[in-house]
Amino acid sequence: MKTYVSDAVAFLYFLLDKLPRKADEVFRQAENGEANIYLPTIAAAELYYLFERKGLSEYWIRLKNAMSNVATFRYYPFNEQVLEVFRRTKAREIHDKIIVSTAKIVKANALITKDEALKELGEVNIVWL
């Protein structure tokens, strides 16, 4: 089974049903039990913060429901293993370092992101368009 990691923006686009074709295919595979998608807890925290600031609590509920109801959607914790890999990534932002490190740890087939800076790093495969 293929394994992916989603950043906050990709998961947000999933919740809004606005993913581009390739990213949408990956989420559909996961919804059908054909792939695993990890959402790092830092990305979940980013989304919580966004939803709280914008008064969009219904989207936080949708995220929690998706994570609970789709067996192949899983949180990945920020832990010591992530910290160890964290030191070796060239990503500049702290949340990006955690997300890229998570993708490496779970040996993800790709990171689902529209972030061009992460694509340019070349450290992990990217799925978006």
Rosetta constraint file for C-alpha pairs under 8 A:
AtomPair CA 1 CA 34 HARMONIC 6.18 0.50
AtomPair CA 1 CA 35 HARMONIC 5.40 0.50
AtomPair CA 1 CA 36 HARMONIC 7.28 0.50
AtomPair CA 2 CA 34 HARMONIC 7.30 0.50
AtomPair CA 2 CA 35 HARMONIC 4.83 0.50
AtomPair CA 2 CA 36 HARMONIC 6.34 0.50
AtomPair CA 2 CA 108 HARMONIC 7.44 0.50
AtomPair CA 2 CA 109 HARMONIC 6.29 0.50
AtomPair CA 3 CA 35 HARMONIC 5.69 0.50
AtomPair CA 3 CA 36 HARMONIC 4.71 0.50
AtomPair CA 3 CA 37 HARMONIC 5.98 0.50
AtomPair CA 3 CA 38 HARMONIC 7.73 0.50
AtomPair CA 3 CA 106 HARMONIC 7.50 0.50
AtomPair CA 3 CA 107 HARMONIC 7.35 0.50
AtomPair CA 3 CA 108 HARMONIC 4.84 0.50
AtomPair CA 3 CA 109 HARMONIC 5.58 0.50
AtomPair CA 3 CA 110 HARMONIC 7.40 0.50
AtomPair CA 4 CA 35 HARMONIC 7.51 0.50
AtomPair CA 4 CA 36 HARMONIC 6.07 0.50
AtomPair CA 4 CA 37 HARMONIC 4.72 0.50
AtomPair CA 4 CA 38 HARMONIC 6.20 0.50
AtomPair CA 4 CA 103 HARMONIC 7.21 0.50
AtomPair CA 4 CA 108 HARMONIC 4.82 0.50
AtomPair CA 4 CA 109 HARMONIC 5.74 0.50
AtomPair CA 4 CA 110 HARMONIC 5.28 0.50
AtomPair CA 4 CA 111 HARMONIC 5.73 0.50
AtomPair CA 4 CA 112 HARMONIC 6.89 0.50
AtomPair CA 5 CA 37 HARMONIC 5.36 0.50
AtomPair CA 5 CA 38 HARMONIC 4.64 0.50
AtomPair CA 5 CA 39 HARMONIC 5.97 0.50
AtomPair CA 5 CA 40 HARMONIC 7.52 0.50
AtomPair CA 5 CA 99 HARMONIC 7.63 0.50
AtomPair CA 5 CA 102 HARMONIC 7.39 0.50
AtomPair CA 5 CA 103 HARMONIC 5.68 0.50
AtomPair CA 5 CA 108 HARMONIC 6.44 0.50
AtomPair CA 5 CA 110 HARMONIC 6.73 0.50
AtomPair CA 5 CA 111 HARMONIC 4.84 0.50
AtomPair CA 5 CA 112 HARMONIC 6.02 0.50
AtomPair CA 6 CA 10 HARMONIC 5.93 0.50
AtomPair CA 6 CA 11 HARMONIC 6.22 0.50
AtomPair CA 6 CA 37 HARMONIC 6.60 0.50
AtomPair CA 6 CA 38 HARMONIC 6.19 0.50
AtomPair CA 6 CA 39 HARMONIC 5.35 0.50
AtomPair CA 6 CA 40 HARMONIC 7.51 0.50
AtomPair CA 6 CA 111 HARMONIC 5.88 0.50
AtomPair CA 6 CA 112 HARMONIC 4.71 0.50
AtomPair CA 6 CA 113 HARMONIC 6.55 0.50
AtomPair CA 7 CA 11 HARMONIC 6.40 0.50
AtomPair CA 7 CA 39 HARMONIC 6.69 0.50
AtomPair CA 7 CA 40 HARMONIC 7.38 0.50
AtomPair CA 7 CA 43 HARMONIC 5.76 0.50
AtomPair CA 7 CA 99 HARMONIC 6.72 0.50
AtomPair CA 7 CA 111 HARMONIC 7.47 0.50
AtomPair CA 7 CA 112 HARMONIC 6.35 0.50
AtomPair CA 7 CA 113 HARMONIC 5.83 0.50
AtomPair CA 8 CA 12 HARMONIC 6.07 0.50
AtomPair CA 8 CA 39 HARMONIC 7.82 0.50
AtomPair CA 8 CA 43 HARMONIC 4.61 0.50
AtomPair CA 8 CA 44 HARMONIC 6.57 0.50
AtomPair CA 8 CA 46 HARMONIC 6.58 0.50
AtomPair CA 8 CA 47 HARMONIC 6.16 0.50
AtomPair CA 9 CA 13 HARMONIC 6.16 0.50
AtomPair CA 9 CA 113 HARMONIC 6.88 0.50
AtomPair CA 9 CA 114 HARMONIC 7.54 0.50
AtomPair CA 10 CA 14 HARMONIC 6.24 0.50
AtomPair CA 10 CA 19 HARMONIC 7.23 0.50
AtomPair CA 10 CA 23 HARMONIC 7.90 0.50
AtomPair CA 10 CA 112 HARMONIC 6.16 0.50
AtomPair CA 10 CA 113 HARMONIC 5.48 0.50
AtomPair CA 10 CA 114 HARMONIC 7.12 0.50
AtomPair CA 11 CA 15 HARMONIC 6.27 0.50
AtomPair CA 11 CA 39 HARMONIC 7.98 0.50
AtomPair CA 12 CA 16 HARMONIC 6.22 0.50
AtomPair CA 12 CA 47 HARMONIC 7.42 0.50
AtomPair CA 13 CA 17 HARMONIC 5.86 0.50
AtomPair CA 13 CA 18 HARMONIC 4.95 0.50
AtomPair CA 13 CA 19 HARMONIC 5.23 0.50
AtomPair CA 14 CA 18 HARMONIC 6.20 0.50
AtomPair CA 14 CA 19 HARMONIC 5.73 0.50
AtomPair CA 14 CA 24 HARMONIC 7.38 0.50
AtomPair CA 14 CA 27 HARMONIC 7.59 0.50
AtomPair CA 15 CA 59 HARMONIC 7.32 0.50
AtomPair CA 15 CA 62 HARMONIC 7.17 0.50
AtomPair CA 15 CA 63 HARMONIC 7.05 0.50
AtomPair CA 19 CA 23 HARMONIC 5.99 0.50
AtomPair CA 19 CA 24 HARMONIC 5.27 0.50
AtomPair CA 20 CA 24 HARMONIC 5.92 0.50
AtomPair CA 20 CA 128 HARMONIC 6.47 0.50
AtomPair CA 20 CA 129 HARMONIC 5.30 0.50
AtomPair CA 21 CA 25 HARMONIC 6.17 0.50
AtomPair CA 21 CA 128 HARMONIC 7.70 0.50
AtomPair CA 21 CA 129 HARMONIC 6.03 0.50
AtomPair CA 22 CA 26 HARMONIC 6.57 0.50
AtomPair CA 22 CA 127 HARMONIC 6.58 0.50
AtomPair CA 22 CA 128 HARMONIC 5.73 0.50
AtomPair CA 22 CA 129 HARMONIC 5.29 0.50
AtomPair CA 23 CA 27 HARMONIC 6.48 0.50
AtomPair CA 23 CA 112 HARMONIC 6.49 0.50
AtomPair CA 23 CA 127 HARMONIC 5.92 0.50
AtomPair CA 23 CA 128 HARMONIC 4.87 0.50
AtomPair CA 23 CA 129 HARMONIC 6.52 0.50
AtomPair CA 24 CA 28 HARMONIC 6.10 0.50
AtomPair CA 25 CA 29 HARMONIC 6.15 0.50
AtomPair CA 26 CA 30 HARMONIC 6.40 0.50
AtomPair CA 26 CA 35 HARMONIC 7.39 0.50
AtomPair CA 27 CA 31 HARMONIC 6.18 0.50
AtomPair CA 27 CA 37 HARMONIC 7.60 0.50
AtomPair CA 28 CA 32 HARMONIC 6.15 0.50
AtomPair CA 29 CA 33 HARMONIC 6.31 0.50
AtomPair CA 29 CA 34 HARMONIC 4.91 0.50
AtomPair CA 29 CA 35 HARMONIC 5.47 0.50
AtomPair CA 30 CA 34 HARMONIC 5.34 0.50
AtomPair CA 30 CA 35 HARMONIC 4.39 0.50
AtomPair CA 30 CA 36 HARMONIC 5.54 0.50
AtomPair CA 30 CA 37 HARMONIC 6.54 0.50
AtomPair CA 30 CA 70 HARMONIC 7.80 0.50
AtomPair CA 30 CA 72 HARMONIC 5.67 0.50
AtomPair CA 30 CA 73 HARMONIC 7.04 0.50
AtomPair CA 31 CA 35 HARMONIC 7.94 0.50
AtomPair CA 31 CA 70 HARMONIC 6.13 0.50
AtomPair CA 31 CA 72 HARMONIC 7.01 0.50
AtomPair CA 33 CA 71 HARMONIC 7.35 0.50
AtomPair CA 33 CA 72 HARMONIC 6.07 0.50
AtomPair CA 35 CA 72 HARMONIC 6.60 0.50
AtomPair CA 36 CA 72 HARMONIC 4.63 0.50
AtomPair CA 36 CA 73 HARMONIC 6.07 0.50
AtomPair CA 36 CA 74 HARMONIC 7.49 0.50
AtomPair CA 37 CA 72 HARMONIC 6.16 0.50
AtomPair CA 37 CA 73 HARMONIC 4.98 0.50
AtomPair CA 37 CA 74 HARMONIC 6.25 0.50
AtomPair CA 38 CA 73 HARMONIC 5.96 0.50
AtomPair CA 38 CA 74 HARMONIC 4.79 0.50
AtomPair CA 38 CA 75 HARMONIC 5.45 0.50
AtomPair CA 38 CA 76 HARMONIC 5.91 0.50
AtomPair CA 39 CA 43 HARMONIC 6.46 0.50
AtomPair CA 39 CA 44 HARMONIC 6.73 0.50
AtomPair CA 39 CA 73 HARMONIC 7.35 0.50
AtomPair CA 39 CA 74 HARMONIC 6.07 0.50
AtomPair CA 39 CA 75 HARMONIC 4.74 0.50
AtomPair CA 39 CA 76 HARMONIC 5.88 0.50
AtomPair CA 40 CA 44 HARMONIC 6.54 0.50
AtomPair CA 40 CA 75 HARMONIC 5.54 0.50
AtomPair CA 40 CA 76 HARMONIC 4.51 0.50
AtomPair CA 40 CA 77 HARMONIC 6.04 0.50
AtomPair CA 40 CA 78 HARMONIC 7.13 0.50
AtomPair CA 40 CA 98 HARMONIC 7.72 0.50
AtomPair CA 40 CA 99 HARMONIC 6.34 0.50
AtomPair CA 40 CA 102 HARMONIC 6.99 0.50
AtomPair CA 41 CA 45 HARMONIC 6.06 0.50
AtomPair CA 41 CA 75 HARMONIC 5.99 0.50
AtomPair CA 41 CA 76 HARMONIC 5.84 0.50
AtomPair CA 41 CA 77 HARMONIC 5.38 0.50
AtomPair CA 41 CA 78 HARMONIC 6.45 0.50
AtomPair CA 42 CA 46 HARMONIC 6.18 0.50
AtomPair CA 42 CA 77 HARMONIC 7.99 0.50
AtomPair CA 42 CA 78 HARMONIC 7.15 0.50
AtomPair CA 42 CA 95 HARMONIC 6.39 0.50
AtomPair CA 42 CA 98 HARMONIC 7.40 0.50
AtomPair CA 42 CA 99 HARMONIC 7.76 0.50
AtomPair CA 43 CA 47 HARMONIC 6.31 0.50
AtomPair CA 43 CA 95 HARMONIC 7.37 0.50
AtomPair CA 43 CA 99 HARMONIC 7.68 0.50
AtomPair CA 44 CA 48 HARMONIC 6.19 0.50
AtomPair CA 45 CA 49 HARMONIC 6.12 0.50
AtomPair CA 46 CA 50 HARMONIC 6.20 0.50
AtomPair CA 47 CA 51 HARMONIC 6.03 0.50
AtomPair CA 47 CA 60 HARMONIC 7.49 0.50
AtomPair CA 48 CA 52 HARMONIC 5.99 0.50
AtomPair CA 48 CA 60 HARMONIC 6.19 0.50
AtomPair CA 49 CA 53 HARMONIC 6.09 0.50
AtomPair CA 50 CA 54 HARMONIC 6.12 0.50
AtomPair CA 51 CA 55 HARMONIC 5.84 0.50
AtomPair CA 51 CA 56 HARMONIC 4.61 0.50
AtomPair CA 51 CA 57 HARMONIC 5.70 0.50
AtomPair CA 51 CA 59 HARMONIC 6.74 0.50
AtomPair CA 51 CA 60 HARMONIC 6.49 0.50
AtomPair CA 52 CA 56 HARMONIC 6.19 0.50
AtomPair CA 52 CA 57 HARMONIC 6.20 0.50
AtomPair CA 56 CA 60 HARMONIC 7.23 0.50
AtomPair CA 57 CA 61 HARMONIC 6.50 0.50
AtomPair CA 58 CA 62 HARMONIC 6.23 0.50
AtomPair CA 59 CA 63 HARMONIC 6.09 0.50
AtomPair CA 60 CA 64 HARMONIC 6.21 0.50
AtomPair CA 61 CA 65 HARMONIC 6.05 0.50
AtomPair CA 62 CA 66 HARMONIC 6.08 0.50
AtomPair CA 63 CA 67 HARMONIC 6.17 0.50
AtomPair CA 64 CA 68 HARMONIC 6.09 0.50
AtomPair CA 65 CA 69 HARMONIC 5.78 0.50
AtomPair CA 66 CA 70 HARMONIC 5.74 0.50
AtomPair CA 66 CA 73 HARMONIC 7.39 0.50
AtomPair CA 67 CA 71 HARMONIC 7.53 0.50
AtomPair CA 67 CA 73 HARMONIC 5.37 0.50
AtomPair CA 67 CA 74 HARMONIC 6.32 0.50
AtomPair CA 67 CA 75 HARMONIC 7.65 0.50
AtomPair CA 68 CA 73 HARMONIC 7.80 0.50
AtomPair CA 76 CA 102 HARMONIC 7.42 0.50
AtomPair CA 78 CA 82 HARMONIC 6.05 0.50
AtomPair CA 78 CA 83 HARMONIC 7.62 0.50
AtomPair CA 78 CA 98 HARMONIC 7.24 0.50
AtomPair CA 79 CA 83 HARMONIC 6.39 0.50
AtomPair CA 80 CA 84 HARMONIC 6.25 0.50
AtomPair CA 81 CA 85 HARMONIC 6.57 0.50
AtomPair CA 81 CA 105 HARMONIC 7.78 0.50
AtomPair CA 82 CA 86 HARMONIC 5.70 0.50
AtomPair CA 82 CA 98 HARMONIC 6.59 0.50
AtomPair CA 82 CA 101 HARMONIC 5.74 0.50
AtomPair CA 82 CA 102 HARMONIC 6.18 0.50
AtomPair CA 82 CA 105 HARMONIC 7.26 0.50
AtomPair CA 83 CA 87 HARMONIC 6.66 0.50
AtomPair CA 83 CA 98 HARMONIC 7.73 0.50
AtomPair CA 83 CA 101 HARMONIC 7.96 0.50
AtomPair CA 84 CA 88 HARMONIC 7.73 0.50
AtomPair CA 85 CA 89 HARMONIC 6.99 0.50
AtomPair CA 85 CA 101 HARMONIC 5.52 0.50
AtomPair CA 85 CA 104 HARMONIC 7.87 0.50
AtomPair CA 85 CA 105 HARMONIC 7.70 0.50
AtomPair CA 86 CA 97 HARMONIC 5.70 0.50
AtomPair CA 86 CA 98 HARMONIC 6.19 0.50
AtomPair CA 86 CA 100 HARMONIC 7.96 0.50
AtomPair CA 86 CA 101 HARMONIC 5.44 0.50
AtomPair CA 89 CA 97 HARMONIC 6.31 0.50
AtomPair CA 89 CA 100 HARMONIC 7.32 0.50
AtomPair CA 89 CA 101 HARMONIC 7.03 0.50
AtomPair CA 89 CA 123 HARMONIC 7.65 0.50
AtomPair CA 90 CA 97 HARMONIC 7.56 0.50
AtomPair CA 90 CA 121 HARMONIC 7.02 0.50
AtomPair CA 91 CA 96 HARMONIC 5.92 0.50
AtomPair CA 91 CA 97 HARMONIC 5.19 0.50
AtomPair CA 91 CA 100 HARMONIC 7.58 0.50
AtomPair CA 91 CA 117 HARMONIC 7.99 0.50
AtomPair CA 91 CA 118 HARMONIC 6.94 0.50
AtomPair CA 91 CA 121 HARMONIC 7.14 0.50
AtomPair CA 92 CA 96 HARMONIC 6.94 0.50
AtomPair CA 92 CA 97 HARMONIC 6.77 0.50
AtomPair CA 93 CA 97 HARMONIC 6.20 0.50
AtomPair CA 94 CA 98 HARMONIC 6.39 0.50
AtomPair CA 95 CA 99 HARMONIC 6.18 0.50
AtomPair CA 96 CA 100 HARMONIC 5.97 0.50
AtomPair CA 96 CA 118 HARMONIC 7.68 0.50
AtomPair CA 97 CA 101 HARMONIC 5.95 0.50
AtomPair CA 98 CA 102 HARMONIC 6.07 0.50
AtomPair CA 99 CA 103 HARMONIC 6.33 0.50
AtomPair CA 100 CA 104 HARMONIC 6.36 0.50
AtomPair CA 100 CA 111 HARMONIC 7.68 0.50
AtomPair CA 100 CA 123 HARMONIC 7.76 0.50
AtomPair CA 100 CA 124 HARMONIC 7.19 0.50
AtomPair CA 101 CA 105 HARMONIC 6.18 0.50
AtomPair CA 102 CA 106 HARMONIC 6.22 0.50
AtomPair CA 103 CA 107 HARMONIC 5.96 0.50
AtomPair CA 103 CA 108 HARMONIC 5.09 0.50
AtomPair CA 103 CA 110 HARMONIC 7.29 0.50
AtomPair CA 103 CA 111 HARMONIC 6.40 0.50
AtomPair CA 103 CA 124 HARMONIC 7.25 0.50
AtomPair CA 104 CA 108 HARMONIC 6.39 0.50
AtomPair CA 104 CA 124 HARMONIC 7.22 0.50
AtomPair CA 109 CA 125 HARMONIC 6.70 0.50
AtomPair CA 110 CA 124 HARMONIC 6.36 0.50
AtomPair CA 110 CA 125 HARMONIC 4.49 0.50
AtomPair CA 110 CA 126 HARMONIC 5.03 0.50
AtomPair CA 110 CA 127 HARMONIC 6.05 0.50
AtomPair CA 111 CA 124 HARMONIC 6.78 0.50
AtomPair CA 111 CA 125 HARMONIC 6.10 0.50
AtomPair CA 111 CA 126 HARMONIC 4.86 0.50
AtomPair CA 111 CA 127 HARMONIC 6.07 0.50
AtomPair CA 112 CA 126 HARMONIC 5.91 0.50
AtomPair CA 112 CA 127 HARMONIC 4.89 0.50
AtomPair CA 112 CA 128 HARMONIC 5.96 0.50
AtomPair CA 113 CA 126 HARMONIC 6.61 0.50
AtomPair CA 113 CA 127 HARMONIC 6.45 0.50
AtomPair CA 113 CA 128 HARMONIC 5.84 0.50
AtomPair CA 114 CA 127 HARMONIC 7.95 0.50
AtomPair CA 114 CA 128 HARMONIC 5.76 0.50
AtomPair CA 115 CA 119 HARMONIC 6.59 0.50
AtomPair CA 116 CA 120 HARMONIC 6.10 0.50
AtomPair CA 117 CA 121 HARMONIC 6.39 0.50
AtomPair CA 118 CA 122 HARMONIC 7.16 0.50
AtomPair CA 118 CA 123 HARMONIC 7.88 0.50
AtomPair CA 119 CA 123 HARMONIC 7.92 0.50
AtomPair CA 119 CA 124 HARMONIC 7.68 0.50
AtomPair CA 119 CA 125 HARMONIC 7.50 0.50
AtomPair CA 119 CA 126 HARMONIC 6.18 0.50
